[in-house]
C-alpha cells in the first residue's frame, strides 16, 4: 500500500508541484474533524446512517467498475468523472464526502470492538478499514486538487 501511494503521489507531484502536501493536509484535517464530530457525539452512527453510507459507497464502487470496464472495450469513451468540468469536480466532491462519512463507520467499528471486548484479531480489521478509508480519501483529494489545478 505504501509503494502504491508513494508512486501515485510522485506522479501527481511531478505534474502538479505542491499537490501532495495539500492532499495530505486536506486528508488530515478531514480525519481530525470527523474524529472530533464522532468523539463529541455530534454525528451519531445509527443503523440508517450505516445503510446510507454503505449504499453510497457501493454505488460509487459500482460506477467506477462499470466505467473502467466500458473504457476497456470502447477506447474513445471518456467517463463523466474524468477531466476538469464542473460535473467532474462535483462528482469528486461527492466522493470525498462519502469517503469522509466512511470514517465514522470505521470509528464506530473500532469503538464497539473495544467496548464489547471483541477478539484481538478484530483490532486488525478496524485498523485496516481505517487505513483503507484514509488512502481512498487521500487519492480522492489528489484527484480533486489536480482537477482544480488544471482548470482554466
C-alpha positions in Angstrom: 0.0 0.0 0.0 2.9 2.3 0.8 4.5 1.8 -2.6 1.2 2.3 -4.3 0.5 5.6 -2.5 4.2 6.7 -3.0 4.0 6.0 -6.7 0.7 7.8 -7.2 1.9 10.7 -5.1 5.1 11.0 -7.2 3.2 11.1 -10.4 0.8 13.8 -9.2 3.7 15.8 -7.7 5.6 15.8 -11.0 2.6 17.2 -12.9 1.3 19.5 -10.1 4.1 20.6 -7.7 2.9 21.0 -4.1 -0.3 19.0 -4.6 0.8 16.1 -2.3 1.3 18.2 0.8 -2.1 19.9 0.1 -3.8 16.5 -0.3 -2.1 15.2 2.9 -3.2 18.3 4.8 -6.8 18.0 3.5 -6.9 14.3 4.4 -5.5 15.0 7.9 -7.9 17.9 8.5 -10.9 15.8 7.3 -9.8 12.9 9.6 -9.5 15.2 12.7 -12.8 17.0 12.0 -14.6 13.6 11.6 -12.9 12.2 14.7 -14.0 15.3 16.7 -17.6 15.1 15.4 -17.7 11.4 16.3 -16.0 11.8 19.7 -18.3 14.6 20.9 -21.3 12.7 19.5 -22.3 15.4 17.1 -22.6 12.7 14.4 -24.2 9.5 15.6 -23.7 6.3 13.7 -27.2 4.7 13.6 -28.2 1.7 11.5 -29.8 4.1 9.0 -26.6 6.1 8.8 -24.7 2.9 8.1 -27.1 1.8 5.5 -27.0 5.1 3.6 -23.2 5.3 3.7 -22.7 1.6 2.7 -25.2 2.0 -0.2 -23.5 5.2 -1.4 -20.1 3.6 -1.2 -21.2 0.5 -3.2 -22.8 2.8 -5.8 -19.5 4.7 -6.2 -17.6 1.4 -6.5 -20.1 0.0 -9.0 -19.9 3.2 -11.1 -16.1 3.1 -11.1 -16.1 -0.6 -12.0 -18.5 -0.1 -14.9 -16.6 3.0 -16.1 -13.4 1.0 -16.1 -15.0 -2.0 -17.9 -16.6 0.2 -20.6 -13.3 2.0 -21.1 -11.6 -1.3 -21.8 -14.0 -2.0 -24.7 -14.8 1.5 -26.0 -11.5 3.3 -26.2 -13.0 6.6 -27.4 -15.4 6.7 -24.4 -14.5 9.1 -21.5 -16.4 8.8 -18.2 -18.0 11.9 -16.8 -15.8 11.9 -13.8 -12.7 12.4 -15.9 -11.5 15.8 -16.9 -11.9 19.1 -15.1 -15.5 20.0 -15.9 -17.8 21.3 -13.2 -19.6 18.0 -13.3 -16.4 16.1 -12.7 -15.4 18.4 -9.9 -18.8 17.9 -8.3 -18.5 14.2 -8.5 -15.1 14.3 -6.9 -16.5 16.4 -4.0 -19.4 14.0 -3.6 -17.0 11.0 -3.5 -14.8 12.8 -0.9 -17.9 13.4 1.3 -18.8 9.7 1.1 -15.2 8.7 1.9 -15.3 11.0 4.9 -18.6 9.5 6.1 -16.9 6.1 5.9 -14.5 7.4 8.6 -17.5 7.4 11.0 -18.2 3.8 10.3 -14.5 3.0 11.0 -14.6 4.9 14.3 -17.8 3.1 15.3 -16.3 -0.3 14.5 -13.2 0.4 16.5 -15.2 1.8 19.4 -17.7 -1.1 19.5 -14.8 -3.6 19.2 -13.1 -2.1 22.3 -16.4 -1.7 24.3 -17.6 -5.2 23.6 -14.2 -6.8 24.0 -14.1 -8.4 20.6 -11.4 -10.9 19.8 -7.9 -9.5 19.4 -7.9 -10.1 15.6 -10.7 -7.6 15.2 -8.2 -4.8 16.1 -6.6 -5.6 12.7 -9.9 -5.3 10.9 -10.6 -1.9 12.5 -7.1 -0.5 11.8 -7.1 -1.9 8.2 -10.6 -0.5 7.5 -9.5 2.9 8.8 -6.3 2.8 6.7 -8.1 1.9 3.5 -10.6 4.7 4.1 -7.8 7.2 4.6 -6.0 6.1 1.5 -9.2 6.4 -0.5 -9.8 9.8 0.9 -6.2 10.9 0.1 -6.4 9.7 -3.5 -9.8 11.5 -4.0 -8.2 14.7 -2.6 -5.3 14.3 -5.1 -7.8 13.8 -7.9 -9.9 16.9 -6.9 -6.9 19.1 -6.4 -5.5 18.1 -9.8 -8.8 18.9 -11.4 -8.8 22.3 -9.7 -5.2 22.9 -10.7 -5.7 22.2 -14.3 -8.9 24.2 -14.5 -8.5 27.1 -17.0 
